Amino acid sequence: MNRRVSAITPSITLGITAKAKELAAAGRTIFSFAAGEPDFDTPEHIKAAAVEALGKGLTKYTPTAGALELRKAIAAKLENENGIKTPPAQVVVSCGAKHSLFNLVLALCDEGDEVILPAPYWLSYPEMMRVAGADSVVVQCSQENDFKMTPDEFAAAITPRTRAVIINSPSNPIGGVYSEEELRAIAEVALKHRIYVISDEIYEKMTYDGCRHFSIASISDEMAALTITVNGFSKAYSMTGWRLGYLTGAREIVDAVDALQSHSTSGPTTFAQFAAIAALTGTQAPLQEMVAAFDERRNYMYERLTSIAGVTCVRPQGAFYMLPDIGEAGMDSVTFSEKLITDTGVAVVPGAAFGNDRTVRLSYACSMQNIENGLDRLESFIKAL
C-alpha cells in the first residue's frame, strides 16, 4: 500500500455511526448525536430544478471546473454576500467542500510544508495533510478564548516551512465564529509572513445570537490574493448527498486545482449543478426555517449540558455542534464514547478525533425528541460515574 494512504486514520465519526447502526440492528434504541448533516430534506424548489435539468437532457459533461452558469451564480453570491470579487474563471466546483479542500491541499502543499491547524479542528484536515506529504502544526487553543486562535498563537507557530493556515468559521466541532476584528488581526499576521489562508466557510449561513459571518478575503485585494475561500451547498441547503462544493482564490491556485480535478473526478454531476443554481438564486425561506430550528435546539442543549455537574461547554455561535468538556469523568474521550453508547445507546463523537481528548462532540442536527431523550441518558450516565 502507498505509505501515505496507509498512514491515514479511519474516520472515528464513521466508526461511531457504524457502531450505532450495529446496535440498532440488534434491536437497541439509539439516540445519535454523531450526525454531521441537517435532518431536513433538500428544499422542494432545489429538487424541482434537478428534475427540470434531467428533463432538458442536462446529463452530459460540464467543464472540469463546473458549468459556467453555476460559476457565474457563485461569483455573484461571493461578491454580493461576502464582499469577495472574483470572476467565474476563478471558481472551481467540486464534489463537495471536502473534495474542494482535498484538491486544494494537494495543489498547494508539497513534501515537508507545514500547515497550521487551530485545535480543536475538523478531523479530516490532518489526514489531507498526510496524503499531501505536508505536516500539521497544531495550535492548542484554550476554552477560555472559545477555542479560537489568537494572532500571537498564530505568529508563534510560523516557521520557514509554513505554507498555510486553516481557519474554519463557523467551526466544526466547536461552533465558534471569528469576529471581523479577530479575522483582521489574523490577516495582519498572514500578510506579514506571506502565509496562505484556507478559509473554510461551509457553515457561514448558520449563525446565532445576532452573530454575523465575515469572510477574511474581503479585507483587501492583497488579502484576497492570499486567501482560498472554500464553501458548498451541503449544510446550508441540506444537500449533503448532492456532493457540491467550490473554492475561489488566486488564478494560479485555481488553475492547479482545475488541472488536478481534470485527472480525478472531472466536473461534478451536471444536473446537481443546476439544482445548486436554484439554491443560490431561489427562496432562502427553507434555510431560515432550518436555522431557527437549530437555534432552538442549541439553546436547549447548551442549558442541559452546562447544568450537569463537572461538564463545561463553549456556547456555540454557529454551525450545529457542541463540544462539552468531559474531563472530570476520568476517561479519555474514546473510552467515554464507547462506554456511553454500549451502556446507554447514546452516540457521540470522541474529541480525540478533533485534537482535544477531554471533549466529545454532539450534533444538534437531529430531532428535539432525540436531543431530550439522549441528554436524559447522558446526564444519568455521567452522574453514575
N, C-alpha and C positions, 0 to 999 in steps of 0.2 A: 504493500500500500504506500501511496505517497506520504512522506513523513509529515507534511503539513496537515493533510487531511486526517492522518492518524492521531494528530495532537488535538483535534477538535473535541471538546467536551459535549456529549449529548445533552440536548435541552432538558433541564430539570423541569421546566414547565410542562413539556410534553410527557415527561415521566410521571409527574403527579396526575396529569389528565388521564394517562393510561391506567394508573392505579385506581383512580376514581371510577373509570368505566368497568374495570375488572370487578370491583366490589359491587357496583350497581348491577352487573350481570349476574352476580351471585345472590341478588335479592336484597342487598343493603340499601337503605335510604341515604343518599349522598347529598350534602349541601356544599356546593363548589364555589369557591371564591378565586379560582385559578384562571378564569376566562380573560383573554386579552382582546375581546371583541364585544361590541354592543349587542345587547339581547333584543334589539329592534330589527324589524325587517327593512330591507332596502326600500326607500320611498317609491310609491307606485309610478310617479312620473319618470323616474330613472329606469325602472324596469320596462316601462312602455317604450322609452326611447331605444332600448336594446331590441325589443321586438320589432319596432319600426325599421331599425337598421338591418335586421335579418330579412325583413320583408323586401327591402330595397336591394338585397343581394350584397350588402357590405360585409363580405366574408373572405375577402382576399387580403394579401399582404398590404400593410401600410409601410411607409418608410421606417427604417430601423428606429429612428428617434420618436416615432409616433405620427399619427395623422396630423397634417398641417392644421386642420380645423381645431383639433384639441389643443395643439401647442399655442395657437393664437388665443384660445379661450384662457389657457393657463397664464400666458403672458399678460393678458388684460387683468386677470384676477390678481396677479402678483403686483402689478402697478397700482390698481385701484384699492386693494385691501392691505397690502404690505409695504407699499412705497418702494418697491423694487422694480426698476425699469430694466427690462430685458427683452430682446427681440425673440420671436418664436424660434429662430435658428439656434438660440442658446438654451433651449429647453429639450430635455430628453425624457420621454415617457418610458417607464419600465414596468416589470411585472410585480408591482408593489413597492412601497417605500423601502422595505428591507432589501429588495433587489437593487434599487437605486443606490442604497448605501454600500452594498457589496460591490457593485460595479465601481463606485467611486473610490473605495479603499484600494481596490486592485489597480485602478488607473493612477491614483495619486501617490501611493506608498510603495517604497522599494525595500529590499532586504536591509535590515538594520535601522530603518527610520523609526522614529518614536511618535506615538500619538497619545496625547494627554486625555485621560478619562476621569472626570469628576465622579466619585463614588458616593452613594450607590448609582450604578449605571445600568442601562438596558443590557440584558445578558448576552445579546448577540454581538455587541461591539468588540469584545476581546477576541472572539472566535474569528471574526472578519480579519482582524489584525494578524492572527496566526496564519491564516491562509495566504495573506499577502507577504508574510515574512517580516512584518513590522512588529515592534514591541509596544505594548501598552504600558503607559506610565500612569499609575492610578493615584489620584489625589483624594485622600480620605477626607471628605467634608463633614462638618460637625452638625449634629442635630440642633444645636443652639443657633446655627445660622440657616436653619431649614434645609440642611444638606446642599446648600448652594456654594459653589466655588468662589472664593474671593479673588480679586486681582492679584493680591500678594501671593496667595497659594498658587495661582496660575503662573506667575513670574518665577517662583521658586522651583517649579517643575520643569522649566525650559532648559534644554541643553543644546549643544551644537547639532544634535541629531533630530531635534524636534521638527516634525513636519506639519502637524495639525493638532487641533484640539476639537473635541466634540462637545457641543452644547445642545442639550435636549430640553426644550422649554415650550410648553409644559412637559413635565418629565414622566417617564416610566422608569422606576417604580414609585416615585415619591409623590407625584402630583404637584411638584414645585414649579413656580413660574418666576423667571428672572424679570425684574422690572427694567424699564428703559434705562434708568440710571445705572443699574448694575451691568447691563449689557454694554453701555457706553464705556464703562470702566474696563470691562473685559476687552473691548475693541481697542482701547488705547495700548494695552499690553501686546495684543496681536499685531497691531500696526508697528509698534516699536521694534518687535523682533521678527517681523515678516513671517508670521505663523498663519497658516490657513485655518479658517474656522468652518467646521462642518456643522451647520445649523439644522438639527432635526426638529421639524416643526409639525409633525404629523398630528399632534393633539391641539393645534392652535385654536380650533373652534370651541374647545371645551374648557372654559374658564368660569370662575365663580366669584362671588363677593365683589362684583364690580371690577375685578382684575382684568386687564387688557393685555393681549398678546402683542409683543413688539418684535419685529424682525431686525436682527443685527445688521443685515446687508443694506438696510435703508439709511444707515447713519451717514454714509458718504460714498462717493464714487470709488475712493481708494479702498474703503472697507468692502464695498461690493465686489471689487476685484479679488479680494482675499477670502470671500465667503462663498461656500457652496450651500445653497438652501435646498433642503430635501423635504418633500411633503407627499401627500397622496390622498386617496379617497376612502380608504378602509374605515377609518374611525368616524370622521365627521358625517359621512353619508351611509354608514353601516354597510359598506361594500367590501367587507374583508375577503370574501370568496371571489370577487371580480378581479383581484390582483392587478391594481393600477397604482403606480406611484410616479413621481417625477423629481427632477432636480434641475437647477439652473446655477450658472456660475460663469467663470472666465471661459472664453471661447476655446482655449487650448485644452482645458479640462473637459469641457463638454464634448469636444471632438474626440478625445481619447475614450471617454465613456461610450460614445456612439460607436466607435470602431470596435471596442470590446464587445458590446452588445450584438453587433452585427455577426459575430462569430459564435455567439452562445444562443440566445433566445430569438434573435431578430426582434421585430416590433411586437408589442403586446397584442392581445386578442382584439381584433378590429371592431366588432360590434360593441364590445365593452367600452371602447374608447368613445363611441358616440353616445353611450349612456353617461359617460363622465362629463361630456359637454352639457347634457341636461342637468347634471348635478350642479355644475358651476353656474349655469345661466337660469335655471328654473327656480321655483319657490324654495325658500330656505325654512319654511314653517316646520317641516318634519324635524329638521336639525334642532331648531329652537325648542320644540316639544321634548326631544330626547335629552337635551342638556338640562332642561328644567327638571325632568325626572331624575337624572343623575344627581343634580344638586340636592334634591330631597333625600335621596339615599345617602349621599355624602354626609349631610348634616346628622342623620340618624346614626350612621355607622361611627362617625367620629365621637359623638356623645357616648355611645355604648362602649367603644373601645377604651376611651380615656377614663371611664368610670370603673374599669377593672383595676383592682389594686396591683401595682407593680408593672402596669403597661403604660408606656408613653408613646405619643404619636404626633408627628407634624401634621397640622391641619392643611390638607391639600387645597391649592387654589386652581388646579386644572387637572385634565385627564380624568381617569376613573379608577385610581388606585390609592391605597393607603399602605404605609409601611410601619406598622407598630413595632416598637422595641420590646422583645420578649426575653431579654437577657436575664431578668430576675427569675425566670422559670428554671434556670440551672441546666439548660441543654443548649447544644448548638442548634442552628435553625433546621438542619436536615433531620436530626433526631426528633426535634419537636414536631415537625410537619408530618413525619412518618407515623409517630405515635398518635398524633391528633386524628389523622384520617383512619387509622386502624381502630382506635378506641371509640371514636365519636362519629365517623363518617363525614367530617368536615375537611375539605381540601383547600389548602393554602400553598403558596409557593415559598420555599426557603429563601431567606435573604442572602444566603451564601452565593446564590446564582447572580446576585446583583452587586456583590462585593461588600456585603455587610452581614456577618454571620449572627448578629444579635437580633435580627429582624425577620419578619415574614411579610410577604405581600398579599394583600387582599384586594380583589377587584369588586367594585360595586356596579359592574355592568351585568347585573343579574337581578332577579325579581326581589321586591321588598319582602315577600314571604320567605324567600331563600335567605335573605340577609337576617331577618328577625330570628328564624329558627336556627340558622347556622351560628349566629352570635350567642344565642342561648347556650348552645352546646360548647362553644369555645370558652365562654365565661365559666361554665361549670368545670370544664377540663382544667383551666388554669387555677381555679380555686382549690381543686382537689390535689394539686401538685405539692 
